[in-house]
């Protein structure tokens, strides 16, 4: 009424549901106003709608999380989000992914976090805050001492801001998880891995690191592996969607012989082939006893490499999750993974394939399980945070929200 603004029925419906939960005495509620929900009619939230939300949330002690992914709040909404972060003292989780927030909106949110001592997890994924916004978030991490997880994937960060984050994280002792996926990098020198590698040698708090689409080749993975000989905190390494080949697996297999902290490695959408899979399987069979999950989805691996990985699971009692879809299955592969599932060594929820028989021959079908299946989207049925679809975050939890 104050703004003479029409009511957004989607927001009203969600708030009415929350009222019911509050009446039952529930606290620590996450307000879910995701614009990509297919379970109900959605009228996407605008910057002006977000002003009303912010006004409501300032006075509500029961709300500890706010998820407004895939809406249209833009820099106007970012202004009110910044005000909310300054005045709301219960909000520990804020998801603003894909909301058309630009560098100016990013600046407002980064500066609001200078004084905020409550927020633990912020997702800015897909908002094009660019290099300018990235630099301001890096500067914020020099001051903020409460934020534990920050997601700046697909934010068009430049090399300058990636270097700034690597530099700041040599000192910051509170960030446990950071996502720097798909920066805009020019050149072929893999410079980002040099700086991230140096940071990993110095930092002993970071648990989760995402470096998808960094153009990492074998030289880059060597830089990271050299650092992992000295690092004793990193448990989840995501280097999917890069250009790593079999030679890079020599370095990774070697570091896994002595590293006892890495529990989840995501190598999806590289090109390690049979030779790379063999290097990993030798280490997993005879040396490593700490890795719990490995994803080699779409790596141009053929039967020999896939069977070698299945054999390593028979002697390695720790490796519980393996994801292999998108490679070249032959009959031996189908039999090997079917046997692992039948004898109970590989649980159906812990892999992305399922055996079936046609005309007496065994095949493998794809199942919607993985390390982070629901990173970008929500399923139309079932739980959005199911453990089998987001196993990486289940095995290595950083905070209460994915």
GIWO-V107338 format. One line per field, one symbol per residue. burial: b if it has 16 or more other ideal C-beta (glycine too) atoms within 10 Angstrom, else e. Layout:
burial: ???
This chain:
burial: eeeeeeebebbeebbeebeeeeeeeeeebbbbbbbebeeeebbbbbbebbbbbbeebeebebbbbbbbbbbbbbbbbbbbbbbbbeebeebbbbbbbbbbbbbebbbbbbbbbeebeebbbbbbbbbbbbbbbbbbbbebbeebeebbbbbbbbbbbbbebbbbbbbbbeebeebbbbbbbbbebeeeebbbbbbbbbbbeebeebbbbbbbbbbbbbebbbbbbbbbeebeebbbbbbbbbbbbbbbbbbbbbbbeebeebbbbbbbbbbbbbebbbbbbebbbeebeebbbbbbbbbbbebebbbbbbebbeebeebbbbbbbbbebeeebbbbbbebbeeebbeeebbbbebeeeeeebebeebebbbbbbbeebeeeeebebebbbbbbbbbbbeebb
